[in-house]
């Protein structure tokens, strides 16, 4: 009995010392990741843009998984994992990817053999506190590791890769020198992966870091093989600092609370019965102040969005205390996720091409944010398309699932006289209301007396296209002159 | 005016420049012997062509309680009848004082506007004391549009000197163009390749000694060279006829947009023979002349007996012109006879022409004081071109009202669209600055459709302790405590030098 106890203790001591010796380093736990990306061209949707190869760094996790940012792995066509010191490579593929939280795991395409031998997976650090000293790991060109220190200064909510999706973000300061091929830098705290560096301002020496808590939430979600993603709240708020507003709402003067200025359709908030004009006093048991923040302990004041898009899981119930009609009210809110593809105008689109249909040189597309593109491009976009992105409910109320519009015309015999039309929202084709590109595909199968009737919400309201000639243009002019062999993409 | 949404005029219009010179200090010019002789001989021929100097006030839509900035410019005018001078509206717009100067005569003569037409950029001036011109022979107005490639002379007082200037060119093109003075009107204009420069505006373009047009706009140098535009005789004559009754009544139009029938499938679907005749009606303004008479998908075959080609052109005295030209020459109450193809049958439709004012939402304003209401630092203004430009508003709801006011008939619900344009900072409104540049929906429970509604709703305070202003769309109500308003309003008026609480034009 005694002996046994001793033995076990001895074992424990031994493994303790082994672990200490084997604290992971860039050498043991980082891999170079070479990713070739090729997205679709949203203006010529039958073709892809030029392929672009980027080098980044991935953090090795349990189970021969490599963690990178989704931004690095977007629209990947070919992925390689590379040992920095030896230059040895294997092919890999994306296992899970979530563009909103900007994370992806990569796994070897085939059995890795001894590729991971001697490597040490990193644990995730979810307990980082401000003033912690982080290290950013990189490799020199020759493969030797470099570690630069960063000090964790503050936490806040910020956008990662997708606009309007705000997550917990760490800010850290220190001089980081970018080495060759370092897109996505793992950040380490006491030998554990504490985050991924999202961006760095050399001028201010400030780094934005995607924290370990979000990484852990992403990995936990993926554990059962069925990745669900982060839920959303679905409210827009404004502050209640204005005493005149508080007295109008009969809100006690020093009791915080943030005003709900809009509730997004089909969101967790709407389904739970939150209304425009409510004042959120508490969320998930946390008191919400008049600017919509709560006391997040070590992180100080954080936006309440971190309570809904942080650790909360889909289906989890959060308690909301609201102020409505001069009294407090408790509401149970089931956290839901709105699939971006369910939106009228999809906010982002990766790993698949935009939906379109060519009819005798008329190019119809479903409107998406990537189509609208940069701010500069938006300034020249037809007003109605921009208006639809900000007021989707008006278009959804008409029964639309997507916004189908005529995006361009490839001159051909069947579209003679229509060459200068573009940016027009389609309402009906052959008397059938167009809810999405699939509905359009069905409608164009039924021309009226051999002619397609195409109606728009605005000038010129209606055009006609000869069905037989359009078919001929689709079969001859499009492939022969414009070299378009894919005339539609419905999925 | 018929809208041609596909026309490239929209982008071209941005390059159009008025050709009125900015006032520069005028130095007294001593005339030499030779110069005297020259002006005298010039004077015989061009004595009816005068220089117009206009002192004006440019209204300030950003700070609408201010009187605006004094400004001025010069252009040209010419005598077409005893004591009647024709010029451009833009030469004399917002005038406080007008002076006419004669060739070879240093004396300034005070003038005033008799009639002004902003939609076709023409104005008639008269002198307070016409004696100096009693021996001057008026210029005769030509009969028709000059032919392409014939020579014309442009006479006026452009930049580069004080004396009269003559340039020569040929008629390059006859077409409908955007008249940039109002920004929303399209009329017939003639493009010539003679140099037309700032100061030429309002001057005559002569052919065989008669008026062929009024020089009025050109492009800035970087857009196009050797393109000047003149207002042709039909537009001038229409203006002169319109004012015969003592007032100007503006243009009337069909209030429908058309789309060419250049695709064989259109003709087949509409059951039209393949004879190149007819143009399709696209949109119809239900409050305009054609409202209830025409509908989308109708095909216009003929207008007042003139056959319409599939591109919308008609043959008028041997010239191919836009069919709009027929309505262009008519007046309010005149009839237009249309031959219409509907449901594969021909029918005759008679339309009484009237003016559609909804498009003025997008037009530049002249001779107008900006309207506003200021209340506790909140500034309310009606939406229009000048207000939108002054505040550079990008809010999409405001833009929607502006862009679709006429076409989506938003004017039926909103005689005016009231925008909270700015908040003059003060302790009472310190949390409100983010809510400016939005459309006002309700004040104290009353819907807001005009600026007068704002004033009335604010004056008739409801029960309770607060004034409540609701803005369209997202956001929170704007709430002011009644007990704070009186002192704050007084303080703000004084600090920001707002002389009056409001200016509302009672007779719009």
Interface residues (C-beta under 8 A of the other chain):
Chain A: X236 X238 X239 X241 X242 X244 X245 X247 X248 X259 X261 X262 X276 X383 X386 X387 X390 X391 X414 X415 X416 X417 X418 X420 X421 X448 X449 X450 X451 X452 X453 X458 X459 X460 X461 X462 X463 X464 X465 X466 X469
Chain B: X3 X5 X6 X257 X259 X260 X261 X262 X263 X264 X265 X266 X268 X269 X270 X280 X282 X283 X296 X297 X396 X399 X400 X403 X407 X428 X430 X431 X432 X434 X465 X466 X468 X474 X475 X476 X477 X479 X480 X481 X484
